[in-house]
Amino acid sequence: MLSNLNCRAFFVVPPQVQLLDISGPAHIFYEAKSYGAPIESFYITLDKSEELSSAGLHLSQLSRFNEFKLEENDIIFVPGLESHLIHDESFEQKNAGFFAWLKDQYKNGAKVCSVCTGAYLLAQAGLLDDKKCTTHWKYLKDFKQKFPKVGLLSDRLFVEDRNIYTSAGVSSGIDLALFLLEEKFGPVFATDIAKEVVVYLRRTEADPQLSVFLQYRNHLDQRVHEAQDMLAQHLNQKITIDKIADTVNMSSRNLTRLFKKTTGITIGDYHDKLRVERAVQLLSEGNKVDTVSLSCGLQSTNQLRTLLRKYGSALPHELRSI
């Protein structure tokens, strides 16, 4: 069941916007709406009602940023733009009103997101001071010199810090959009959208925002996807490899071999990782250990504790003593 809270997604269209920075996340939210998510999208500009992208494509019928006041359930994406603009002091001065507005929307509780060099605009608005962030690898040195108060992280797909999300650029905006959908509507829904747009998810265990529900999905084998869906959607039930294999019309032996070859992980380890992430979420919400055990398809709290110890290094510090 999807949340019935309406979500407004605002996509800023600055001059000479990088097309994929904005069209990637915008399409993800479009697909989410077509799957039933209560999302409404808006495209806003710093000045004119029409802008020319860096690729030469005109974007028109845009609304002015100051026509809107964002709220707690809203999201705003600030995409990258041509580098000469982010280094132009007159551009920053000319758009001081937008930067002040952006800061106000953050104070109102909206999630503020950037793609690629869009992080420069967030930093110019003062939103990244004393926060961690990332940007495109090519601009790391310049960004660090220009904004010394910002905790810039390299080799990161995206970073979240106190309701501000920054991503490395181009296709990573799609990864960030999927992560936001996971936060709002759950991991299974986000996986459905990723499959719909045939996205290769390029995340690693070094990413703290990473969800195992979206890991091991960078393949196109529909039978393995169906097996993964079955495991994720029935975590509270005891499910055997034989039952999964029967559902996807394969033998248990062939499914076991294909799953490991396709994902790089065994079915058992994948199932354990799903359980651990679900358990951590439920425990963090204050649920009792025995309730969490049952919700993860385990027969006892001892089984849960054993599983948590196995993956102890990945647990939040406050849960390691459970």
N, C-alpha and C positions, 0 to 999 in steps of 0.2 A: 504494500500500500504506500503510494507516494504521499509526501507531505502536501497538505492542501493550502499551505501558505504560499501566496503568490510571490514569485521572485522576478524582479526587474533586472535585466542585464543591460548595461550601458556600454557602448563601444565608442571610444573617442576616435575621431578621424582628424588627426593633425595634418598640416601641409606636408606633402610628399611622404605620406604614410607608406610603410612597407606592407604590401598587400597581404601576404600570408600571415603576418603578425595579427592582423585584424580578422581576415576571412576564416582562418583556421578555428579560433575560439568561437567566432560567430556561428560557424556551421555546426560545431558541436552542440551549441545551445539550441540551434534550429532543430537538429535531430532529436534532442532531448524533448523539445516541445511536441514533436510529432509522435513521440513515444508516450505522451500523456503528462509530462512534467508541466506544472503551472508556471510557465516562463513567458515573459514578454520582453522583447528586445527593442532597444532604441539606439540610434546612431547620431552622435552629437559632434559638433565641430567647435573649434576655438573661435572662429570668426565668421567665415562665409558659409552659405548653405550648400556650396559645392567645393570640392577639393580635388586636386590632381595628385594621384598616387605616384610613387617613385617609378612605377612600371609604366606610367603614361595613361593609366585608366582613370577616367573621371568618376567620382562618386558624388551623387547629387541628392537633393531632397533631404538634406541633413538639418537637424535642429540645433539651435544655439545651446551651449552648455548651461547658461544661466536661466533657462526655461524650466529647469528641474531641481528638485530638492530630494536627495536620496535618503533612504531609511535603512534600518538595521538589516532587513532581509534582501537588500539590493547589492549588486556587484557592478563594479566599473572596471573595464579593461583599458589600459593606456598602451597602445602599440608603439613600436619603434618608428623612427623617421630618419630622413637623410642626415648624415653626420654633420654636415656644415651648419645645419640649423641648431643642433644641440650645443654647438660651440659658438654660436652667435649671441653675444650679450644683448643685442637689440631685440632678438627673438624672445629672450627671457623677459626683458622689460616690457615689451609689447603685450605679452600674455600674462602679466602679473595678476590680472583679474581671474584668469582661469586657475592659476596656482592657488590663489586664496580660496576660490570656490572648491577646488579639489580637497584642500585641507579641511574645509567645513564639512564636506560629505563624509570624510573619514571620522570626524568628531561625531557625526550623526549616527555612526555605527556601520556604515557601508563597508564591504570588503573592497579594498583598492588593489588592483592587480596591474602588473606591467609585463610587457613582452619585449625582449631584446633591449634596445636603447630607450624604450619607454621608461626605464629605470631612471634615466637622467631627468625626466620631467617630474617624477616622484621626488627625487633628491632636490631639485630646484624648488619644489613646493615645501621643502623642509620635512617631508614625511618619513625620510629614511634616517634621520639623525639618531644615532645610538641604537640602530636596528641592524639586523643581519639582512643581506640581500645578495642577489647575483645579477649578472647581465651577460651579454654576448662576450665570448672569450677574447675577441679582438679588441674590446674596449676596457678590459680589466685594469690595465696599468693606468690608462688615462682617467678612468672613473675614480680610482683610488686616490690619484693625485688631486683631482678636482673636488672630491667630497671626503676629506679625511675623517669626518665624524661618523661615517657609515662603516659598518662591519661587513666588508665585501668578502664573499666566499667564491672561490673558483671551483671548477669541475663539478658544478651542481646543476642539475636540470632545472629545479626551481626551489625557492626558499620561502617559508612562511614565518613571519614574525609579527605577533600582535595585530592580526587582521590585515596585514599587508603582505601581498604575494608578488614575488618577482621571479621571472623566468629567463632562461639563458638566450632565448631568441628563436625566431622562425617557428619550426615545428614544435618546440617545447611549449609554446602557447597552447597547443592542442593538448599536450600532457597535463598542463595546469588546468585547463578547462575540464578535463575528465576528472581530475582530482577534486575540483570544486563540486562537480556533480556527485561524486562519491560522498563528500561531506554532507550534502543536502539531501540526497535521495538514496544513499546506500551503495555498497560495492557491486552488487549484482546489476543494478540499473546502469551504473557507469560502465560495467563490462559489456552490457548489451549495446550501448552507444559506441564503444570502441570497436566492437565487432561490426556494427552497421557501417562505419566509415573505414573499415579495414586498416586500422592503425597498428603499426608496429610499436609496442610500448617499450621505450629504451630506458628503463629504470634499473637501478641497482640497489643492493642492500645498504649502500652507504647513504642513501637518501632517507632522512628521518621521516619524511612525509609519506614514504612508500607504503602501499597496501599490498599484501600478498594476493588479495583478490584481483589485483590488476597485474601482478607479476606472472611470468611464465605464459603470457598470452601472445607473444610475438611470433605467432605461427598461423597457418591457414588451414590446418587440419580440422574439419568440422566435427569429426568423431571425438577428437581429443577435447575440443571446446565443449561438446555436449557432456563429456565425462566431468570436466572441470565445473560446469554449471550444476551438474547433479550433486557433486560434493559440496559446493558452496551453498546451494539452496536447501540442503537437508542436513545441516551440521548437527541438529539436535536428534538425529536418528542414527542408529547403527546401520551402516551400509557396507555391503561386501563388494569386492572386486567382481565377483560373479554376477551380482545384480547390475552393476554398472555396465559390464561387458554385454550382458543380455539386452540392456536398454539401447546400446549403440550398435547392436548387431555384430559383435565380434566375440571371439573366444577370449577367455581371461588371459591366456598366455600372450596372444597377439596384442591385446590392449596394454598389458603390462610393458611389453617391449616397445610398442609404438609411443606410449606416453613418455617413457624415459628418453627415447630417441628424439622426440619432438620438443619436449620442454626442458630436458636436461636434469630432471628431478624424478624420483620415483613417486608412484601414486601415494604410497604411505607417508613419505616425507611431506608431500604437498598437502595431504589431508591434515597432518600434524600442524603445519604452518598456518593453515586456515583456522584450526581450532585455537591455536595460541593467540592469534590476532583477535579473534572473537572474544576469547576469555579476557584478554587484557582490556578490551573495550568495556566489557560488562563489569569487571572488577573496578575499573576506574570510575564507573558510574555508581559504585557503592553496593553492587549486588553481592549477596552472600556466596561463599565458595561452593556450597552444595548446589545452589541454584545455577551457578555458572557451569558446574560440571555437567548437569543434566542438559543445559542449553547447548553444550558442545558435544553431546552424544557420548559422554563418558559415564561409567557406571559408579564411580566413586570419586571422592575428593582426593584420595591418594593418587589416582590416575592423573588427575589434573595437576597436582603438585609435581609429579614425576615429569610430566610434559613441560611444565613451566621451567623446571630445573634444567631440562635438556636444552632449552633455548634461553637460558637465564641472561646471557650477555645482551640479548635484544630487548629485555624488559625494562620498563621504567624503574628507577631505583626504589621507589616506595612499594613496589609489588614483589621485590625479590625475596622478601622474608615470608611470603604466604606459604 
